[in-house]
Amino acid sequence: MDIDEFKMEEQLFDTESDQQSSENIIQKLNNKKNEKDYKIFTREFDEIEKAENLEKAEEIVKLRNNLDQQLINFKDLIIKLANKLQRQLMAKQNRSWDFDLEEGLLDSSKLPRIIIDPYNSLSFKKEKDLEFKDTVVSLLIDNSGSMRGRPITIAALCADILSRTLERCSVKVEILGFTTKNWKGGNSRETWNKNGKTKNPGRLNDLRHIIYKSADSQWRQSKKNLGLMLKEGILKENIDGEAIVWAYNRLKKRKEERKILMVISDGAPVDDSTLSVNSGDYLEKHLKKVVKFVENKEDVEILAIGIGHDVSRYYSKAIKITDVQELGDVMIGELSNLFKNNRTIN
């Protein structure tokens, strides 16, 4: 096992503390007055899994090849976008120099002292290699059934481009997915049925959170995993609020100075099993509360990319993408704006 795989294992199996952190956040949200508690019937059947463990290796490679085939028509766009985005990001950095060096560019500001005293040696300067080394970006992708087809292809393309490009700029990127293990509540609902069908049980399905790429692994090591998004059997329901709490807790553990969470979704959270036994806006209300909670914190920045849908009713920072062809200008503009204020978190 190499160092990247070890770090992925370490993050993956720290689920107990992840669950405790998630419970703490949900409890804080529930302590607010005049708002009904968000409940979880059971966590027993929830799953956090690495993408490569969800399918055989040959099938994952086949799916990646399928994704590459669908993206052939966008090859020139991807190269152009990646290069332009990289230039934009790098241009946002403040130039800084090391002075009084023995080699490099001649420091003309020091020439007068040589005129005054010819025994003074020439002074050189060199531009520092300042990159976004203290930034980590988490891409949290909706893996629901409604994302099938073109939306999930666009989402996979977004993840692929952003991961490659930001990695060139020394920004660490992790790619996460969220869905459920079943359509109709799975083991959670079966347990609820056996225990007398208590009223308003709260979330009533088995979560599946997927790690496609950890922040400490390279894009080339994990790129094959992105093809798994095209497998229809993976895409089921979407419970966004808890997924954001999960991604937020993962980012909080990171040592980078700046942490950014980008959610890629196609609209409202939906889980028929949960909504059939709770209020119709149960998951939507929780999503809004969670997003507001994160937006009010200073340790993680959050924004959303809506695939074919306007998600600004949930997120203060949100953009909409309807097709791959318009991906370029939108992504470049928003990411440039996002990175131009490379703030320091106290």
N, C-alpha and C positions, 0 to 999 in steps of 0.2 A: 504493500500500500504506500503510495507516494504522499508527500506532505499535503497536497491539495485534497486528495481523497480522505486523508485523516481529518482535516478541518471540516469537510463536509459531513463525515460521520459524527464528529463532535457536535456540530450544530444540529444534526438530525435527531440525535438521541437525547438532546436536552429538552425533551418534550414535557417533562414533569414541571420544570420551572416555567416553560412557556404557558402551560395550562394555568399555573398559579398566577402568572402575570395577567393573563387574559381574564381570569376570574376577578382579580383585583380591579382591573379597569371597568369591567361590567358592573361590579359592585359600586364603584364611584359614580357611574352613570345612573345607577338605580337609586342612589341616595338623593338625587335631585327631587325637589318637591313638585307635586302636581303631575308627576309622570309615572305611568305604570312600569313595573319592573320588567326587564327582559330576562326571560328564564330559559334554561336549557334542560330538557327532560333528562338527558343522560349524555355523558361524554365517553362512555365505555367503548363505543364502536367507532369513534373518530379516528382518523388516520392522517399522519404526516409521512409522506413517502417520497423518496427520490424517483425521478421520472424513469430512470433506467431499470428500476425494479418492478415497474408496472407492465412491462411487455418484454418479450424475448428480444435479444440483441439484434437478430436478423430482421425482425419486424420493425424495430426502431430505425434501422438503417434504411429499410424499404420506404418507410414513411418520410424520412428526411429526403430521400431521393425524389419522392412524390412532391414534396414541398419545393425542392429545387426546380423541378420541371414546371411547376405552376409559376415560378418566379423568373423563368427565363426571359419572358417579355419585358421584365422590369430590370434586367441586368444593368443596362446603361444608366437608368434612373438611380439604382442603388449606388453605383460607383460615384455618380455625380453628387448625389445627396451626401454620401459618407464623406467625400472630400470637402464639399462646401461646409458641411456641419463642423467638421474638424477645424477648418480654417476659421470659422466664426467663433468657435469655442476658444481656440488658442489666441485669437486676436483680442479676446476680452481680458486677457491676463495683463496685469501691470508689469511693464518692463523694469527690470532691476539689474544692477551691475556690480561686479566685483572689481575693485580698484587696486592700484599699486601692485600690479602683477608683473612678472618678468617677461611674459609673452602675451599675445592677444592683439587687440586693436590699440593703436597708439592713442593715448589719452591727451588730446590737444590742450586740455585745460591746464596741464602741468608743464607745457612748453615754456611759459615765461620764467620759471625757476631755472631752466637750463640756460636761458639767455643771460640771466643774472649771474649764474654760477655754472660754467661749462662742465664742472666736475660732477654735477648732479646727473644721475643716470636717467635714461628715458623711462617713462612710466606707461604701462599698458593696462587695458581694461577688458573684461569679458562679460557678456550678458549671461545672467543666471538662467538656468533652465527651470523656469517656474511653470509648473503644470498644476492641475487640480488634484494634487496627491492626497489631499485630506477630504475627499468627497466620495461618498458611496451612494449609488442609486439602486433602489429596489423597484423592479417592474412587477406589478401584481396583476395577473391577467385572468379575466373572467373566462372560465372553462365550462360555460353552461351550454345546454342544448340549443338555445336560440342563437348561439355564436357559430353554429355549423355553416360550412361552406365559405363564402367570401369573407364574412366578418372575422372568422378565426384565422383565415389565411392572412388577412391584413394585420391582425394582432401579432401573428408569428413573424411577419415581415418587420413590423415595428420593433419587436424584441431583438430580432437578428441585427437590424441596422444600428439600433441604439447601443446594443452590447458591443458590437465591433468598433463603432466610432468612438464611444466614450472610453473604451479600453485603450485606444490609441492615445487618448489624452490623459492617461493614467488615472481615470475615474473607475473605481471598482463597481461592478454591476452584478446584481443577482436577479434571477428571473423565477418568479413564483406563479403558481396557478391555483385556482380554487374552484371546487365543484362539490358534488356529493357522491357517495358510493352507489346510491340507488335512486330510482325515480319515485318510489312510493313510500319513503320513510325507512325502508330497510329494517335492520334489527331494532333500531330505536322504536319504530312504530309497533313492531311485533311485541316488544317488551311492554309498551304502553297498553296495548290491547289486553295482554295477559294480566296486567295489574289494575284492571278495572276502568280504564279509559278516564283518567282524572281530567277534570275540566281545565281548560286553558293550560296545557302542559308546557307551552313555550316551544322552542325549536325542537322539531321532531323528525330528524333525519340524521344519517351518519355522514359527517363531514369528511371530505378528502382534500387535503392541502398538499400540493405537489411542488417539489423543488426541482426545477429544470436546470438551474445553474446557480451554484453558490457564489457569493461575492469573492471568494478566494480562489476560484478556479478560472482558468482562461477560457475565452470564447471557443477556441478550437477544440478544447476538451469536452465541451458540453453542447456544441452546436447541433449534434445529431438528435439530442433530446427534444428540440423544438418541433420536430416532425410529429411527435406524439400528439400534439394538439389537433392534428388532422384525423385522429382515430375517433370515429363517432361514438364508440362505446365508452370513451372517457368523459364525454361532455354530457352532463346531466343538469342538476339544479344549481342555483347560485345564491349563497347566503353571504352577501357582501360584508356586512358589519363585522362579523367574527373573523372574516379573512383579513380585513384591514387591521384589526387588533393583533392578529397573528404576525402580519408583516411588520407592523409598528414595533412589536416586542423584539423581533429579530434585529431590526435596525438599532434599537436602543442599546443592544449589547455590543454593537460595533464601536471601535475606537476612533473612527474618522471624525473629524471636526464638524463636517457638514453632512447631513443625512436627508435624502430626498426620496419620497415614495410616490411613484407614478402608477395610478390605477388605470387599466385598459379594460373597458366594459362596453356593453351595448344597451345599458339602461337599468331598469329597476331590479332589485333582488326578487327572486321568485323561488319558492319551494312549496309545491302543492300540498305536501303532507303537513307542513307547519301551518300554512295559511288556511287549511280546511278546518283546523281546530282552534284557531286564534283569530284575532281581528284581521281584516283584509289588508291593513297597512302595517301589520306587526313588524315585518322585516324592514320595510321602508323607514319607519320611524326610528328603528334601531340604527340603521345606516346613517341617517342624518345626525343622530346623537353622537355616534362614533366619529364621524368626519369633523363635526364641530369640536369635539374633544381634542382631536389631533391638531386641528387648525389653531386652537387656542394654546397649544403647547409650543415651546420654542426649540425643542430638541429635534423635531422632524418636520420637514416641509412636505406638503401633500398637494398633488394636482391630479387631474383625471383627463384621459383621452376617451371621448365617446365615439364608438364605431357605429356610425349611422344614426346616432341618437344624441340629443343634447342632454348632458348630465350636469348642467350648471345648477339645477335645482338641488343637487346634493353637495356639490363642491364649489367653493369660491373661485378656485382656479381650475377652469375646465375648457377644453377645446374639442371641436367636433371634426371627425374625418369621415367622409362618405366613400372615398375610393382611394386606391393606391396612387393614382395619378396626381392627386392633390396633396399627398402626404408630404412632399418635399418642402414647399414654402411654409406650410403650417408648422411642421416640426422644427424647421430651422429657426423660424421666428420665435416660437415659444421657448425653445431651449436656449437660444441666445439671450432672451430676456431673463430667463431663469438664472443663468450662470453669470450674468453681468454684475450682479450684486453678490459677490462671493463672501458672504457675511461670516462673521465669527460668532460661534455659539458660546456663550459664557456658561 
